[in-house]
Amino acid sequence: MIRVLLVHDTSLLRSALVALLRKEGDLEVASASWATAPRKAYAVQPHVCVVDVDSEGPTTLGAAAELGCRVTGKGAALLVLATVARPGLLRRAFEARALGYVNKDAGPQRLLDGIRQVAAGERFVDESLAFGFLQAAEMPLTPRELSVLSLAAEGATIAEIARGLHLSNGTVRNYMSAITRKTGARNRVDAIRISRGAGWV
Protein backbone atom coordinates (compact mmCIF):
# COMPACT_ATOMS: atom_id res chain seq x y z
CA MET A 1 0.00 0.00 0.00
CA ILE A 2 1.34 3.44 -0.97
CA ARG A 3 0.70 6.10 1.67
CA VAL A 4 0.03 9.49 0.06
CA LEU A 5 -0.21 12.90 1.72
CA LEU A 6 -1.93 15.53 -0.45
CA VAL A 7 -1.12 19.10 0.60
CA HIS A 8 -3.23 21.97 -0.73
CA ASP A 9 -4.78 25.05 0.87
CA THR A 10 -7.99 25.02 -1.20
CA SER A 11 -10.34 22.68 0.64
CA LEU A 12 -12.66 21.94 -2.30
CA LEU A 13 -9.84 20.98 -4.68
CA ARG A 14 -8.10 19.00 -1.96
CA SER A 15 -11.29 17.01 -1.26
CA ALA A 16 -11.86 16.30 -4.96
CA LEU A 17 -8.32 14.99 -5.45
CA VAL A 18 -8.54 12.85 -2.33
CA ALA A 19 -11.82 11.33 -3.58
CA LEU A 20 -10.18 10.53 -6.90
CA LEU A 21 -7.10 8.93 -5.35
CA ARG A 22 -9.06 6.88 -2.81
CA LYS A 23 -10.72 4.96 -5.64
CA GLU A 24 -7.39 3.22 -6.21
CA GLY A 25 -6.91 0.01 -4.24
CA ASP A 26 -3.16 0.47 -3.77
CA LEU A 27 -3.30 4.02 -2.35
CA GLU A 28 -3.92 5.09 1.24
CA VAL A 29 -4.62 8.83 1.09
CA ALA A 30 -4.55 11.59 3.70
CA SER A 31 -4.73 15.34 3.14
CA ALA A 32 -3.74 18.56 4.86
CA SER A 33 -3.44 22.29 4.42
CA TRP A 34 0.06 23.77 4.46
CA ALA A 35 -0.44 24.83 8.09
CA THR A 36 -1.26 21.30 9.27
CA ALA A 37 1.01 19.37 6.88
CA PRO A 38 3.95 18.78 9.30
CA ARG A 39 1.64 17.28 11.95
CA LYS A 40 -0.18 15.17 9.38
CA ALA A 41 3.08 13.95 7.85
CA TYR A 42 4.29 12.85 11.28
CA ALA A 43 1.07 10.89 11.83
CA VAL A 44 0.80 9.37 8.33
CA GLN A 45 4.48 8.77 7.49
CA PRO A 46 3.76 9.07 3.76
CA HIS A 47 5.69 7.44 0.95
CA VAL A 48 4.71 10.32 -1.38
CA CYS A 49 3.83 13.97 -0.67
CA VAL A 50 1.75 15.53 -3.48
CA VAL A 51 1.79 19.34 -3.42
CA ASP A 52 0.34 22.06 -5.66
CA VAL A 53 3.18 24.52 -6.16
CA ASP A 54 0.82 27.25 -7.41
CA SER A 55 -0.75 27.46 -3.96
CA GLU A 56 2.50 27.73 -2.06
CA GLY A 57 3.91 30.65 -0.09
CA PRO A 58 7.52 31.90 -0.07
CA THR A 59 8.86 29.01 2.02
CA THR A 60 6.40 26.23 1.25
CA LEU A 61 8.47 24.30 -1.30
CA GLY A 62 11.32 24.09 1.15
CA ALA A 63 8.90 22.98 3.87
CA ALA A 64 7.44 20.36 1.53
CA ALA A 65 10.90 18.96 0.86
CA GLU A 66 11.39 18.55 4.59
CA LEU A 67 8.01 16.89 5.31
CA GLY A 68 9.24 13.37 4.71
CA CYS A 69 12.62 14.01 6.31
CA ARG A 70 10.92 14.91 9.59
CA VAL A 71 9.10 11.59 9.55
CA THR A 72 11.79 9.12 8.53
CA GLY A 73 15.50 9.23 7.82
CA LYS A 74 14.85 8.29 4.22
CA GLY A 75 12.06 10.78 3.67
CA ALA A 76 8.96 10.84 1.48
CA ALA A 77 9.18 11.45 -2.26
CA LEU A 78 7.96 14.90 -3.32
CA LEU A 79 5.60 15.09 -6.33
CA VAL A 80 4.50 18.54 -7.50
CA LEU A 81 1.47 19.62 -9.51
CA ALA A 82 2.59 22.43 -11.81
CA THR A 83 1.90 24.36 -15.01
CA VAL A 84 4.09 25.41 -17.93
CA ALA A 85 3.02 29.03 -17.36
CA ARG A 86 5.11 29.40 -14.18
CA PRO A 87 8.60 28.09 -14.96
CA GLY A 88 10.08 29.67 -11.85
CA LEU A 89 8.06 27.32 -9.67
CA LEU A 90 9.34 24.33 -11.65
CA ARG A 91 12.89 25.45 -10.96
CA ARG A 92 12.20 25.96 -7.27
CA ALA A 93 10.57 22.52 -7.09
CA PHE A 94 13.66 21.01 -8.69
CA GLU A 95 15.87 22.80 -6.16
CA ALA A 96 13.61 21.38 -3.41
CA ARG A 97 14.53 17.91 -4.75
CA ALA A 98 11.08 17.03 -6.12
CA LEU A 99 11.13 13.60 -7.73
CA GLY A 100 7.88 13.92 -9.70
CA TYR A 101 6.28 16.65 -11.83
CA VAL A 102 2.68 16.37 -13.10
CA ASN A 103 0.97 18.97 -15.29
CA LYS A 104 -2.26 20.19 -13.67
CA ASP A 105 -3.86 20.18 -17.12
CA ALA A 106 -3.12 16.46 -17.57
CA GLY A 107 -5.65 13.68 -17.07
CA PRO A 108 -6.07 11.90 -13.71
CA GLN A 109 -4.12 8.86 -14.93
CA ARG A 110 -0.95 10.97 -15.17
CA LEU A 111 -1.20 11.80 -11.47
CA LEU A 112 -1.72 8.14 -10.60
CA ASP A 113 1.24 7.11 -12.78
CA GLY A 114 3.39 9.79 -11.16
CA ILE A 115 2.51 8.73 -7.62
CA ARG A 116 3.31 5.09 -8.30
CA GLN A 117 6.55 5.88 -10.09
CA VAL A 118 7.98 8.20 -7.43
CA ALA A 119 6.85 5.79 -4.70
CA ALA A 120 9.13 3.27 -6.41
CA GLY A 121 11.98 5.77 -6.20
CA GLU A 122 11.91 6.70 -9.89
CA ARG A 123 11.75 10.20 -11.39
CA PHE A 124 8.49 11.12 -13.16
CA VAL A 125 8.28 14.18 -15.44
CA ASP A 126 5.16 14.88 -17.45
CA GLU A 127 6.43 15.47 -20.99
CA SER A 128 4.04 18.42 -21.40
CA LEU A 129 6.15 20.33 -18.84
CA ALA A 130 9.31 20.10 -20.96
CA PHE A 131 8.98 23.63 -22.33
CA GLY A 132 8.46 24.97 -18.81
CA PHE A 133 11.70 23.30 -17.71
CA LEU A 134 13.54 24.88 -20.66
CA GLN A 135 12.22 28.28 -19.62
CA ALA A 136 13.16 27.59 -16.00
CA ALA A 137 16.76 26.95 -17.06
CA GLU A 138 16.83 30.43 -18.59
CA MET A 139 15.94 32.31 -15.39
CA PRO A 140 17.93 35.55 -15.55
CA LEU A 141 18.29 36.25 -11.82
CA THR A 142 21.03 35.04 -9.51
CA PRO A 143 20.17 33.49 -6.10
CA ARG A 144 21.22 36.73 -4.36
CA GLU A 145 19.04 38.82 -6.68
CA LEU A 146 16.14 36.50 -5.94
CA SER A 147 16.70 36.97 -2.20
CA VAL A 148 16.60 40.75 -2.63
CA LEU A 149 13.52 40.60 -4.85
CA SER A 150 11.68 38.21 -2.50
CA LEU A 151 12.11 40.64 0.39
CA ALA A 152 11.06 43.55 -1.83
CA ALA A 153 7.96 41.58 -2.88
CA GLU A 154 7.06 41.22 0.81
CA GLY A 155 7.11 45.02 1.12
CA ALA A 156 10.56 45.49 2.70
CA THR A 157 12.28 48.84 2.18
CA ILE A 158 15.83 49.17 0.83
CA ALA A 159 17.11 49.65 4.39
CA GLU A 160 15.20 46.60 5.68
CA ILE A 161 16.51 44.43 2.83
CA ALA A 162 20.05 45.65 3.52
CA ARG A 163 19.75 44.79 7.22
CA GLY A 164 18.16 41.42 6.54
CA LEU A 165 20.83 40.35 4.04
CA HIS A 166 23.77 42.13 5.74
CA LEU A 167 24.38 44.41 2.74
CA SER A 168 24.80 48.14 2.31
CA ASN A 169 21.90 50.23 1.03
CA GLY A 170 23.90 51.02 -2.10
CA THR A 171 24.48 47.34 -2.83
CA VAL A 172 20.75 46.62 -2.51
CA ARG A 173 19.99 49.49 -4.91
CA ASN A 174 22.51 48.02 -7.37
CA TYR A 175 20.82 44.63 -7.10
CA MET A 176 17.40 46.20 -7.68
CA SER A 177 18.72 48.02 -10.76
CA ALA A 178 20.14 44.75 -12.12
CA ILE A 179 16.85 42.95 -11.40
CA THR A 180 14.85 45.64 -13.20
CA ARG A 181 17.15 45.47 -16.21
CA LYS A 182 17.29 41.66 -16.40
CA THR A 183 13.51 41.23 -16.14
CA GLY A 184 12.82 43.98 -18.69
CA ALA A 185 10.75 45.82 -16.09
CA ARG A 186 10.02 49.55 -15.92
CA ASN A 187 10.58 49.76 -12.17
CA ARG A 188 10.73 47.78 -8.93
CA VAL A 189 6.96 47.17 -8.79
CA ASP A 190 6.94 45.97 -12.40
CA ALA A 191 9.90 43.65 -11.69
CA ILE A 192 7.97 42.10 -8.79
CA ARG A 193 4.87 41.66 -10.99
CA ILE A 194 6.86 40.01 -13.80
CA SER A 195 8.74 37.73 -11.41
CA ARG A 196 5.60 36.68 -9.57
CA GLY A 197 3.89 35.89 -12.85
CA ALA A 198 6.77 33.61 -13.84
CA GLY A 199 6.90 32.04 -10.39
CA TRP A 200 10.42 33.23 -9.54
CA VAL A 201 9.20 34.72 -6.23
HUGI-V169298 format. One line per field, one symbol per residue. psi: psi as a letter, one per 30 degrees, with the letter a starting at -180 (. if undefined). burial: I if it has 9 or more other ideal C-beta (glycine too) atoms within 8 Angstrom, else O. A space follows every 50 residues. Layout:
psi: ???
burial: ???
This chain:
psi: kjkkjkjkfjeeeeeeeeeeeffkfgkjklllleefeeeeeeeeilekjk kjffglaegeeeeeffeeffeleellkkkkkllffifeeeeeeefghkfk jkkfflleeeeeeeeeeffggkkkjkffgeeeeeeefgkfkleeeeeeee eefggkleeeeeeeghlleeeeeeeeeeeeeefgleaeeeeeeeeeefge .
burial: OIIIIIIIOOOOIIIOIIOIIOOOOOIOIIIIIIOOIIOIIIOIIIOIII IIIIOIOOOIIOIIIOIIIOIOOOOIIIIIIIIIOIIIIIIIIIOIOIII IIIIOIOOOIIIIIIIIIIOOOOIIIOOIOOIIOIIOOIOIOOOIIIIII IIIOOOOIOIIIOOIOIOIOIIIOIIOIIIOIIOIOOIOIIIIIIIOIII I
